[in-house]
Amino acid sequence: MSSKEYLPVYPEEGTPEFEADKIAYLHGYNLKGTERWQQAIQDADLHIANVAKIFSQSLGITISPETTPTLYKMFGDLLVDSADNATKTAKEFYMRKRPFVYFGNHSCQPIEEEDRLRQNGSFPSGHTAYGWTLALVLAQIAPSHAETIIKRGYEFGQSRVICGAHWQTDVNAGRIVGAVEYSKLQTIAKFQEDLRKASEEINQQYSLLK
């Protein structure tokens, strides 16, 4: 089932829900120049090395091709599945205008990236879908760090609102997509095998810290 089929429709202009979207955007824009704005800039970068660095802090170990090769590869696989494929149908169908375009401001991302975002639908948030799927998978692998992992996964999505790249309802929908993708992964034998190997890699890293 495509994301367009199960997601609720985003709020239309003039509704109380859209007014709430606008307020959330303005709150995020007011954070411009703060430490939280800088975090949103970091979270916007979906290069695997950067995302691995972000979640390494939550796990308390280093995620890298050398230390956790299976897990590192999973980061790339999940990016394609969650951020691209899973959100594609809804994004292309709705082609919702992004908040930084609606307000005529800049986002937290470079100009050239903004040009690409203008051609890409805002609903749902692919960044959020990816971050949420990743957080759920990592919490499954390392339940002892579940609280910090889920907290960071939540912030990863909220960064898109602060950045001005997505409305709050885009981010909320992205978390739904992420949860659906996580559920689907549980039925895939290859994922279960990778999960087992990734768990072993992480446990080995934790043992080295003792």
C-alpha positions in Angstrom: 0.0 0.0 0.0 1.4 3.4 -1.0 1.7 6.2 1.6 -1.0 8.2 -0.3 -3.5 5.5 0.5 -3.1 5.5 4.3 -2.0 9.0 5.3 -4.6 11.6 6.4 -4.9 14.6 4.0 -2.9 17.6 5.1 -4.9 20.7 6.2 -6.1 23.2 3.7 -5.4 26.9 3.9 -8.0 28.7 6.1 -8.5 25.8 8.5 -7.4 25.9 12.2 -5.0 23.1 11.5 -3.2 25.1 8.8 -3.1 28.1 11.1 -1.3 25.8 13.6 1.1 24.8 10.9 1.9 28.5 10.2 2.4 29.2 13.9 4.8 26.2 14.2 6.7 27.5 11.2 7.1 31.0 12.7 8.2 29.5 16.0 10.9 27.6 14.2 12.0 30.6 12.1 12.4 32.7 15.3 15.1 30.2 16.3 17.3 31.3 13.5 20.9 31.7 14.6 20.4 29.7 17.8 22.0 26.4 18.8 18.8 24.6 17.9 18.9 26.2 14.4 22.4 24.9 14.0 21.1 21.4 14.9 18.5 21.7 12.2 21.2 22.5 9.7 23.1 19.4 10.7 19.9 17.3 10.6 19.2 18.4 7.1 22.3 16.7 5.8 21.3 13.1 4.8 24.8 11.9 3.9 25.2 8.6 5.7 28.4 9.6 7.5 26.5 12.6 9.0 23.4 10.7 10.1 25.7 8.0 11.6 27.5 10.7 13.5 24.2 12.1 14.8 22.9 8.8 16.1 26.3 7.6 17.4 25.9 10.2 20.1 22.6 8.7 21.2 24.0 5.1 21.1 27.2 6.1 22.9 29.4 4.4 20.3 30.8 5.1 16.9 28.8 4.0 13.9 31.1 3.6 10.9 32.1 1.3 8.1 35.0 0.1 10.2 33.3 -0.4 13.5 29.8 -1.4 12.5 29.8 -2.3 8.8 26.4 -4.0 8.7 24.6 -1.2 10.7 26.3 1.4 8.5 25.0 -0.2 5.4 21.5 -0.4 6.9 21.6 3.4 7.3 21.9 3.7 3.5 19.3 1.0 2.8 16.8 2.6 5.1 17.4 6.0 3.6 16.3 4.7 0.2 13.3 2.8 1.6 12.0 5.4 4.0 12.9 8.8 2.7 12.5 8.1 -1.0 10.4 5.1 -1.9 7.9 5.2 1.0 7.0 8.9 0.7 7.1 9.1 -3.1 3.4 8.5 -4.0 2.0 11.1 -1.6 4.7 13.7 -2.3 4.1 13.5 -6.1 0.3 13.4 -5.8 -0.1 16.3 -3.4 2.9 18.5 -4.4 2.3 20.6 -1.3 4.1 23.9 -1.2 6.9 24.0 1.4 6.6 26.6 4.2 9.8 28.6 3.2 8.3 29.0 -0.3 4.8 30.0 1.1 6.4 32.7 3.4 9.0 33.8 0.9 11.8 33.2 3.3 14.9 31.1 3.1 15.2 27.7 4.9 18.2 26.5 6.9 19.6 24.9 3.8 21.8 26.2 0.9 20.2 28.1 -2.0 20.9 25.3 -4.4 19.2 22.8 -2.1 16.2 25.1 -1.8 15.9 25.1 -5.6 15.6 21.3 -5.5 13.1 21.4 -2.7 10.8 23.8 -4.6 10.4 21.0 -7.2 9.6 18.4 -4.6 6.4 18.0 -2.6 6.4 18.9 1.1 3.9 16.2 2.3 4.9 13.9 3.9 8.5 14.6 5.2 11.0 12.1 3.9 13.6 13.2 6.3 11.2 12.5 9.2 10.2 9.1 7.8 13.8 8.1 7.6 14.8 9.5 11.0 11.8 7.8 12.7 12.4 4.4 11.0 16.0 4.6 12.0 15.3 5.5 15.6 12.8 2.6 15.9 15.4 0.2 14.4 18.2 1.5 16.6 16.0 1.3 19.7 15.2 -2.3 18.8 18.9 -3.1 18.5 20.0 -1.2 21.6 17.0 -1.1 24.0 19.2 0.1 26.8 19.6 3.4 24.9 16.0 3.6 23.6 15.1 6.8 25.4 17.9 8.8 24.0 17.6 7.3 20.6 13.8 8.0 20.3 14.3 11.5 21.6 17.0 12.2 19.0 14.8 10.6 16.3 11.9 13.0 17.3 14.2 16.0 17.2 15.4 14.9 13.7 11.9 15.3 12.4 11.2 18.6 14.3 14.3 20.0 12.7 12.5 20.0 9.4 9.9 22.4 10.9 12.6 24.6 12.4 14.4 24.6 9.0 11.3 25.8 7.2 11.5 22.8 4.8 8.3 21.2 6.1 5.1 22.0 7.9 4.4 20.3 11.3 1.7 18.2 9.6 4.2 17.0 7.1 6.5 15.9 9.9 3.6 14.2 11.8 2.8 12.3 8.6 6.4 11.4 8.1 6.4 9.7 11.5 3.4 7.6 10.4 5.3 6.5 7.3 8.3 5.7 9.4 6.3 3.5 11.7 4.7 1.7 8.8 8.1 1.1 7.2 9.4 -0.2 10.5 6.5 -2.6 10.7 7.1 -3.9 7.2 10.8 -4.5 8.0 9.8 -7.0 10.6 8.5 -9.3 7.9 11.7 -9.3 5.8 14.1 -12.1 6.4 17.1 -10.2 5.1 16.4 -7.4 7.5 16.2 -9.8 10.4 19.6 -11.2 9.5 21.1 -7.7 9.2 19.5 -6.8 12.5 21.2 -9.8 14.2 24.6 -8.8 12.7 24.1 -5.2 13.7 23.2 -6.1 17.2 26.4 -8.2 17.5 28.4 -5.3 16.2 26.9 -2.8 18.7 27.3 -5.2 21.6 30.9 -5.7 20.7 31.5 -1.9 20.7 29.8 -1.7 24.1 32.0 -4.5 25.5 35.1 -2.5 24.4 33.9 0.4 26.6 33.9 -1.6 29.7 
